[in-house]
Amino acid sequence: MNITRATTVDAGSVYEATRVRMIATVRSLSDKQLRVYVPAAPQWRVRDLLAHVVGLAADLNAQRFPAADDTGGAGWGAAQVAARNEAQIDTLLTEWDLEAPGFEEGLRLFGYEEGSHFVADLHAHHQDIRGALGLERDDDPLTVAVSLDHYLGFLHLLLCEAEWGVLAVHAGSEVRVLGTEAGAYRAQVAGAAFEVLRAFSARRSAAQIRRLRWRGDIDNLLGLMATGFTGGYSIPVDDLVE
């Protein structure tokens, strides 16, 4: 994690800025576009992803959490969508407007690490929608950087738990060193920050991940990622073209 960003960036404000961009995207869409299925979340349509992010904010504000046996919160997310299946888009956006201030204050209360998690989740789903519809990328630099803090933090824990060694990630102009500090350098990867983000948020296939600039043991790392990234964040089999 970037320590300077963690101590200076208000994750609640970054979430709100991303939310505003997503609302603008949704309001620009036709009914047909709202019914398009999203390759990055193939069980859901565009409107379902909106229902999910709205339901997520509402559930966490009300302290409704996934069941203990709900691996990855898949059932929890499905329930959020099902509960809003008949809702009009304006109704969903009104609900989000009501829930967002409390949710964003919660991100500030719990701190940057937790806040970056939900910025990353929202940005991922906004980009999922824009990618599905062939729209210009949401590559706001601050949002991408905050989102990378979360996803690379998750990968860092995965590498440490496996005692895998050290992975150096060059994401645009920033360098992140992941894995056990005492471990040997085992691989390094470089690419544009947006592409590194989409790769390590399970929005790129293994073949696409290999197209980043790699040195070292990418084969073993991809194997570890395949077992560690599960649920709605499993690595897709087919290329995801955006």
Residue frames relative to the residue before (quaternion, step in Angstrom):
aa qw qx qy qz dx dy dz
M 1.0000 0.0000 0.0000 0.0000 0.00 0.00 0.00
N 0.4451 -0.6640 0.5309 0.2814 3.55 -1.09 0.75
I 0.3821 -0.7684 0.4661 0.2151 3.60 -0.38 1.27
T 0.6333 0.5307 -0.3373 0.4512 3.58 0.96 -0.81
R 0.6691 0.4877 -0.3019 0.4726 3.58 0.90 -0.89
A 0.6504 0.5384 -0.3184 0.4309 3.57 0.97 -0.86
T 0.7397 0.4031 -0.2257 0.4893 3.58 1.10 -0.62
T 0.7542 0.3896 -0.2095 0.4852 3.61 1.19 -0.28
V 0.6883 0.4833 -0.2837 0.4606 3.61 1.13 -0.55
D 0.3089 -0.7245 0.5927 0.1685 3.54 -1.00 0.94
A 0.3149 -0.7848 0.5037 0.1766 3.59 -0.22 1.28
G 0.5982 0.5656 -0.3672 0.4329 3.60 1.07 -0.62
S 0.6707 0.4870 -0.2958 0.4748 3.58 0.99 -0.80
V 0.6339 0.5072 -0.3361 0.4774 3.61 1.04 -0.72
Y 0.6058 0.5326 -0.3478 0.4778 3.60 1.04 -0.74
E 0.6771 0.4977 -0.3069 0.4469 3.61 0.83 -0.95
A 0.6468 0.5118 -0.3275 0.4609 3.60 0.95 -0.79
T 0.6487 0.4973 -0.3103 0.4854 3.58 1.04 -0.79
R 0.6234 0.5428 -0.3280 0.4574 3.58 1.03 -0.80
V 0.6442 0.5199 -0.3169 0.4629 3.58 0.95 -0.87
R 0.6565 0.4973 -0.3144 0.4720 3.60 0.96 -0.82
M 0.6598 0.5016 -0.3182 0.4603 3.59 0.97 -0.82
I 0.6185 0.5305 -0.3462 0.4649 3.60 1.00 -0.74
A 0.6454 0.5148 -0.3229 0.4629 3.59 0.94 -0.85
T 0.6287 0.5261 -0.3329 0.4660 3.58 1.01 -0.78
V 0.6923 0.4901 -0.2881 0.4445 3.57 0.76 -1.05
R 0.6731 0.5062 -0.3048 0.4447 3.58 0.91 -0.86
S 0.6594 0.5177 -0.3125 0.4467 3.60 1.17 -0.46
L 0.6209 0.6072 -0.3235 0.3758 3.59 1.25 -0.31
S 0.4632 -0.6452 0.5351 0.2878 3.52 -1.27 0.55
D 0.6654 -0.4723 0.3724 0.4421 3.58 -1.25 0.21
K 0.6300 0.5369 -0.3337 0.4510 3.58 1.02 -0.76
Q 0.6667 0.4947 -0.3027 0.4682 3.59 0.92 -0.85
L 0.6364 0.5388 -0.3279 0.4441 3.59 1.02 -0.74
R 0.7003 0.4514 -0.2597 0.4882 3.59 1.22 -0.49
V 0.4442 0.6887 -0.4591 0.3430 3.61 1.28 0.07
Y 0.3912 -0.6949 0.5485 0.2514 3.57 -1.01 0.84
V 0.3886 -0.7526 0.5058 0.1638 3.54 -1.03 0.97
P 0.4307 -0.7323 0.4554 0.2661 3.65 -0.48 1.10
A 0.6680 0.5039 -0.3132 0.4491 3.62 1.00 -0.69
A 0.7521 0.1389 -0.1031 0.6360 3.58 1.31 -0.34
P 0.1195 -0.9023 0.4037 0.0930 3.55 0.76 1.13
Q 0.6239 0.5340 -0.3581 0.4442 3.60 1.19 -0.28
W 0.7330 0.4150 -0.2029 0.4993 3.58 1.25 -0.32
R 0.3968 -0.6612 0.5879 0.2443 3.49 -1.31 0.63
V 0.7120 -0.4102 0.3313 0.4637 3.58 -1.30 0.09
R 0.6924 0.4738 -0.2937 0.4581 3.61 0.80 -0.96
D 0.6096 0.5523 -0.3545 0.4447 3.60 1.12 -0.55
L 0.6308 0.5181 -0.3362 0.4698 3.59 1.03 -0.72
L 0.6142 0.5210 -0.3425 0.4837 3.56 1.07 -0.69
A 0.6504 0.5148 -0.3158 0.4606 3.60 0.90 -0.90
H 0.6366 0.5408 -0.3251 0.4435 3.58 1.02 -0.78
V 0.7162 0.4407 -0.2879 0.4583 3.62 0.72 -0.97
V 0.6116 0.5180 -0.3493 0.4854 3.59 1.13 -0.59
G 0.6808 0.4958 -0.2843 0.4581 3.58 0.89 -0.96
L 0.5970 0.5645 -0.3540 0.4467 3.57 1.09 -0.69
A 0.6716 0.4859 -0.2959 0.4747 3.58 0.87 -0.95
A 0.6645 0.5068 -0.3061 0.4559 3.58 0.91 -0.90
D 0.6735 0.5020 -0.3039 0.4496 3.59 0.89 -0.90
L 0.6970 0.4619 -0.2929 0.4637 3.58 0.83 -0.89
N 0.6016 0.5393 -0.3626 0.4646 3.60 1.06 -0.62
A 0.7312 0.4027 -0.2187 0.5054 3.58 1.06 -0.81
Q 0.4142 -0.7291 0.4388 0.3229 3.58 1.35 0.06
R 0.3743 0.6590 -0.5383 0.3685 3.53 0.90 1.06
F 0.0616 -0.8393 0.5388 -0.0390 3.55 -0.44 1.25
P 0.6441 -0.5015 0.3797 0.4352 3.63 -1.22 0.25
A 0.5539 -0.5827 0.4770 0.3550 3.55 -1.20 0.56
A 0.6562 -0.5475 0.3538 0.3801 3.56 -1.17 0.62
D 0.7464 0.3845 -0.2140 0.4992 3.60 1.04 -0.73
D 0.5101 0.6356 -0.4203 0.3989 3.61 1.27 0.22
T 0.2150 -0.8283 0.5066 0.1052 3.56 0.24 1.31
G 0.8462 0.0904 -0.0953 0.5165 3.55 -0.74 1.09
G 0.4914 -0.6866 0.4186 0.3346 3.61 1.25 0.07
A 0.2751 0.7987 -0.5014 0.1872 3.59 1.19 0.43
G 0.6794 0.4847 -0.2906 0.4680 3.57 0.93 -0.88
W 0.6060 0.5606 -0.3272 0.4598 3.54 1.10 -0.77
G 0.6862 0.4751 -0.2786 0.4752 3.57 0.88 -0.95
A 0.6368 0.5282 -0.3276 0.4563 3.57 1.00 -0.81
A 0.6440 0.5213 -0.3199 0.4595 3.59 1.03 -0.77
Q 0.6078 0.5506 -0.3510 0.4520 3.60 1.06 -0.72
V 0.6785 0.4825 -0.2823 0.4765 3.56 0.97 -0.90
A 0.6639 0.5192 -0.3091 0.4406 3.59 0.88 -0.95
A 0.6593 0.5274 -0.3132 0.4349 3.57 0.97 -0.83
R 0.7561 0.3418 -0.1786 0.5287 3.59 1.20 -0.49
N 0.2958 0.8151 -0.4651 0.1781 3.56 1.26 0.27
E 0.7545 0.3720 -0.2021 0.5015 3.58 1.04 -0.74
A 0.4809 0.7000 -0.4259 0.3120 3.60 1.26 -0.12
Q 0.4651 -0.6421 0.5337 0.2942 3.54 -1.14 0.67
I 0.6299 -0.5486 0.3835 0.3940 3.59 -1.15 0.54
D 0.6443 0.5157 -0.3338 0.4555 3.60 0.93 -0.81
T 0.6258 0.5323 -0.3355 0.4611 3.59 1.06 -0.70
L 0.6484 0.5109 -0.3115 0.4706 3.58 0.98 -0.84
L 0.6837 0.4828 -0.2943 0.4613 3.58 0.90 -0.87
T 0.6140 0.5294 -0.3457 0.4725 3.59 1.09 -0.65
E 0.6349 0.5185 -0.3268 0.4703 3.59 0.99 -0.84
W 0.6581 0.5131 -0.3094 0.4559 3.58 0.94 -0.87
D 0.6231 0.5387 -0.3350 0.4575 3.57 1.01 -0.81
L 0.6769 0.4931 -0.2889 0.4639 3.58 1.01 -0.80
E 0.7233 0.4537 -0.2423 0.4608 3.58 0.98 -0.86
A 0.5943 0.6522 -0.3581 0.3053 3.58 1.03 -0.81
P 0.6679 0.5080 -0.3610 0.4069 3.68 0.71 -0.82
G 0.6740 0.4787 -0.2991 0.4765 3.60 0.93 -0.82
F 0.6383 0.5307 -0.3232 0.4544 3.55 1.02 -0.80
E 0.6756 0.4911 -0.2929 0.4654 3.57 0.90 -0.92
E 0.6281 0.5135 -0.3426 0.4738 3.58 1.03 -0.68
G 0.6136 0.5420 -0.3395 0.4631 3.58 1.10 -0.65
L 0.6246 0.5274 -0.3418 0.4636 3.60 1.02 -0.73
R 0.6496 0.4951 -0.3187 0.4809 3.58 1.03 -0.72
L 0.6514 0.5388 -0.3128 0.4330 3.55 0.96 -0.89
F 0.7501 0.4066 -0.2208 0.4725 3.59 0.89 -0.93
G 0.5734 -0.6535 0.3468 0.3519 3.58 1.26 -0.07
Y 0.7424 -0.4725 0.2699 0.3908 3.51 -1.35 0.38
E 0.6415 0.5411 -0.3536 0.4131 3.59 0.86 -0.85
E 0.6878 0.4426 -0.2751 0.5053 3.58 0.91 -0.88
G 0.6473 0.5397 -0.3195 0.4331 3.56 0.97 -0.84
S 0.6520 0.5188 -0.3210 0.4502 3.58 0.96 -0.84
H 0.5575 0.6027 -0.3791 0.4269 3.59 1.15 -0.60
F 0.7648 0.3860 -0.2148 0.4690 3.58 0.73 -1.03
V 0.5364 0.5497 -0.4054 0.4957 3.59 1.24 -0.30
A 0.6682 0.5140 -0.2941 0.4502 3.57 0.89 -0.99
D 0.6566 0.5125 -0.3106 0.4580 3.58 0.94 -0.88
L 0.6833 0.4791 -0.2943 0.4658 3.58 0.88 -0.91
H 0.6513 0.5026 -0.3260 0.4657 3.58 0.91 -0.84
A 0.6198 0.5488 -0.3486 0.4395 3.59 0.95 -0.83
H 0.7205 0.4456 -0.2629 0.4618 3.58 0.82 -0.96
H 0.6031 0.5278 -0.3703 0.4697 3.60 1.07 -0.59
Q 0.6792 0.4686 -0.2924 0.4834 3.58 0.90 -0.87
D 0.5690 0.5783 -0.3831 0.4416 3.60 1.08 -0.64
I 0.6717 0.4931 -0.2873 0.4723 3.56 0.95 -0.95
R 0.6905 0.4768 -0.2951 0.4569 3.58 0.79 -0.98
G 0.6412 0.5201 -0.3234 0.4622 3.57 1.03 -0.74
A 0.6468 0.5357 -0.3192 0.4390 3.58 0.97 -0.85
L 0.7520 0.3877 -0.1963 0.4957 3.56 1.09 -0.73
G 0.4982 -0.6843 0.4115 0.3378 3.59 1.28 0.12
L 0.4054 0.7129 -0.4723 0.3232 3.57 1.16 0.60
E 0.6741 -0.4850 0.3702 0.4164 3.56 -1.29 0.37
R 0.5775 -0.6309 0.4044 0.3238 3.56 -1.05 0.80
D 0.3397 -0.6538 0.6238 0.2608 3.52 -1.29 0.50
D 0.1576 0.8162 -0.5319 0.1615 3.56 0.11 1.30
D 0.0934 0.8055 -0.5704 0.1306 3.56 1.00 0.84
P 0.4803 -0.7305 0.3906 0.2882 3.62 -0.51 1.13
L 0.6761 0.4834 -0.3171 0.4568 3.62 0.88 -0.83
T 0.6562 0.5062 -0.3190 0.4598 3.58 0.92 -0.85
V 0.6313 0.5201 -0.3294 0.4716 3.58 1.00 -0.78
A 0.6701 0.5041 -0.3058 0.4509 3.60 0.90 -0.91
V 0.6579 0.4952 -0.3086 0.4763 3.60 0.93 -0.87
S 0.6479 0.5165 -0.3127 0.4643 3.58 0.97 -0.84
L 0.6357 0.5208 -0.3220 0.4702 3.58 1.02 -0.78
D 0.5882 0.5687 -0.3744 0.4364 3.58 1.03 -0.69
H 0.6815 0.4747 -0.2981 0.4705 3.58 0.95 -0.80
Y 0.7413 0.4377 -0.2667 0.4334 3.59 0.59 -1.10
L 0.6639 0.4674 -0.3193 0.4887 3.59 1.02 -0.66
G 0.5736 0.5614 -0.3761 0.4629 3.57 1.17 -0.45
F 0.6375 0.5110 -0.3178 0.4811 3.56 1.03 -0.80
L 0.6664 0.4934 -0.3039 0.4691 3.58 0.92 -0.89
H 0.5994 0.5617 -0.3541 0.4469 3.60 1.04 -0.73
L 0.6674 0.4887 -0.3011 0.4744 3.60 0.89 -0.90
L 0.6299 0.5377 -0.3280 0.4544 3.57 1.01 -0.81
L 0.6708 0.4921 -0.2918 0.4719 3.58 0.94 -0.90
C 0.6554 0.5129 -0.3149 0.4563 3.59 0.97 -0.84
E 0.6628 0.5118 -0.3111 0.4494 3.58 0.90 -0.90
A 0.7118 0.4293 -0.2469 0.4980 3.57 1.07 -0.73
E 0.3036 -0.7586 0.5048 0.2783 3.59 1.32 -0.22
W 0.1651 0.8585 -0.4630 0.1459 3.49 1.10 0.89
G 0.5527 -0.5430 0.4449 0.4493 3.56 0.98 -0.85
V 0.6341 -0.5579 0.4026 0.3529 3.56 -1.27 -0.28
L 0.1082 -0.7547 0.6453 0.0476 3.52 -1.06 0.91
A 0.1902 -0.7612 0.6112 0.1040 3.58 -0.83 1.01
V 0.1158 -0.8018 0.5860 0.0198 3.56 -0.73 1.11
H 0.1237 -0.7683 0.6266 0.0437 3.56 -0.69 1.16
A 0.0099 0.8085 -0.5838 0.0731 3.56 -0.24 1.32
G 0.7857 -0.1324 0.0432 0.6027 3.56 -0.05 1.27
S 0.8093 -0.2322 0.1855 0.5067 3.59 -0.74 -1.04
E 0.6450 0.5176 -0.3278 0.4568 3.62 1.24 -0.08
V 0.1984 -0.7513 0.6180 0.1193 3.54 -1.19 0.69
R 0.0779 -0.7778 0.6231 0.0273 3.58 -0.84 1.00
V 0.1917 -0.7646 0.6068 0.1016 3.57 -0.97 0.88
L 0.0814 -0.8279 0.5544 -0.0240 3.57 -0.50 1.25
G 0.6803 0.4885 -0.3641 0.4075 3.55 -1.20 0.56
T 0.7375 -0.4178 0.3018 0.4363 3.54 -1.35 0.02
E 0.5034 -0.6916 0.4262 0.2943 3.56 -0.69 1.09
A 0.7082 0.4593 -0.2650 0.4662 3.57 1.01 -0.81
G 0.5488 0.6477 -0.3900 0.3568 3.58 1.24 -0.21
A 0.5488 -0.5970 0.4708 0.3474 3.53 -1.29 0.31
Y 0.5501 -0.5750 0.4805 0.3686 3.56 -1.20 0.56
R 0.1202 -0.8325 0.5404 0.0231 3.54 -0.68 1.11
A 0.7956 -0.0607 0.0456 0.6010 3.58 1.17 -0.55
Q 0.0672 -0.7586 0.6405 0.0988 3.51 -1.34 0.26
V 0.1141 -0.7840 0.6095 0.0286 3.53 -1.15 0.69
A 0.0623 -0.7932 0.6056 0.0175 3.55 -1.11 0.70
G 0.2523 0.7494 -0.5890 0.1666 3.53 -1.16 0.68
A 0.6811 -0.4236 0.3745 0.4651 3.55 -1.32 0.02
A 0.6089 -0.5966 0.3701 0.3693 3.58 -0.98 0.82
F 0.6439 0.5265 -0.3322 0.4447 3.61 0.92 -0.84
E 0.6892 0.4780 -0.2899 0.4609 3.60 0.89 -0.90
V 0.6191 0.5202 -0.3447 0.4768 3.58 1.04 -0.73
L 0.6337 0.5342 -0.3247 0.4557 3.59 0.99 -0.84
R 0.7010 0.4586 -0.2914 0.4620 3.59 0.75 -0.96
A 0.6176 0.5424 -0.3503 0.4491 3.60 1.08 -0.63
F 0.7864 0.3452 -0.1752 0.4814 3.57 0.81 -0.99
S 0.6190 0.4466 -0.3788 0.5233 3.55 1.26 0.41
A 0.5352 -0.6690 0.3732 0.3561 3.56 1.27 0.56
R 0.4813 0.6308 -0.4602 0.3982 3.55 0.97 0.91
R 0.6839 0.3574 -0.2994 0.5611 3.56 1.21 0.55
S 0.4981 -0.6382 0.4987 0.3098 3.56 -1.11 0.70
A 0.6712 -0.4691 0.3702 0.4387 3.56 -1.28 0.23
A 0.6376 0.5261 -0.3354 0.4519 3.60 0.99 -0.78
Q 0.6679 0.4871 -0.3050 0.4729 3.59 0.98 -0.78
I 0.6182 0.5393 -0.3465 0.4548 3.58 1.02 -0.76
R 0.6351 0.5384 -0.3227 0.4502 3.57 1.04 -0.77
R 0.6336 0.5566 -0.3345 0.4205 3.62 1.13 -0.47
L 0.4843 0.5892 -0.4617 0.4530 3.58 1.25 0.03
R 0.5738 -0.5978 0.4255 0.3639 3.60 -1.21 0.30
W 0.0179 -0.8444 0.5304 -0.0725 3.56 -0.26 1.33
R 0.0089 0.7116 -0.6992 -0.0685 3.46 -1.43 0.43
G 0.7496 0.4069 -0.2797 0.4408 3.56 -1.05 0.70
D 0.7890 -0.3925 0.2659 0.3908 3.51 -1.39 -0.32
I 0.0243 -0.8271 0.5611 -0.0207 3.56 0.38 1.22
D 0.5980 0.5899 -0.3738 0.3934 3.62 1.01 -0.71
N 0.6962 0.4595 -0.2785 0.4760 3.58 0.82 -0.97
L 0.6350 0.5327 -0.3341 0.4488 3.58 1.01 -0.77
L 0.6533 0.5040 -0.3198 0.4656 3.59 0.93 -0.83
G 0.6172 0.5391 -0.3400 0.4614 3.56 1.08 -0.68
L 0.6551 0.4988 -0.3051 0.4785 3.55 0.98 -0.85
M 0.6509 0.5114 -0.3174 0.4627 3.58 0.94 -0.82
A 0.6313 0.5514 -0.3360 0.4296 3.58 0.99 -0.78
T 0.7133 0.4168 -0.2560 0.5020 3.57 1.06 -0.69
G 0.7155 0.4761 -0.2568 0.4422 3.59 1.07 -0.66
F 0.6836 0.4148 -0.2721 0.5354 3.59 1.19 -0.54
T 0.0869 0.8263 -0.5437 0.1191 3.58 -0.36 1.23
G 0.7463 0.4029 -0.2913 0.4425 3.53 -1.37 0.02
G 0.8248 -0.1730 0.1507 0.5167 3.57 -0.94 -0.94
Y 0.7062 0.4056 -0.2631 0.5173 3.58 1.26 -0.06
S 0.2805 0.7340 -0.5551 0.2728 3.57 0.95 0.89
I 0.5400 -0.6076 0.4669 0.3480 3.58 -1.11 0.67
P 0.4131 -0.7291 0.4800 0.2594 3.63 -0.69 0.99
V 0.5155 -0.6407 0.4756 0.3124 3.56 -1.11 0.68
D 0.7631 0.3278 -0.1672 0.5313 3.57 0.91 -0.97
D 0.6192 -0.5361 0.4217 0.3889 3.55 -1.21 0.52
L 0.2410 -0.7333 0.6186 0.1468 3.54 -1.12 0.77
V 0.1292 -0.8230 0.5527 0.0231 3.55 -0.33 1.28
E 0.0075 0.7950 -0.6042 0.0537 3.58 -0.75 1.11
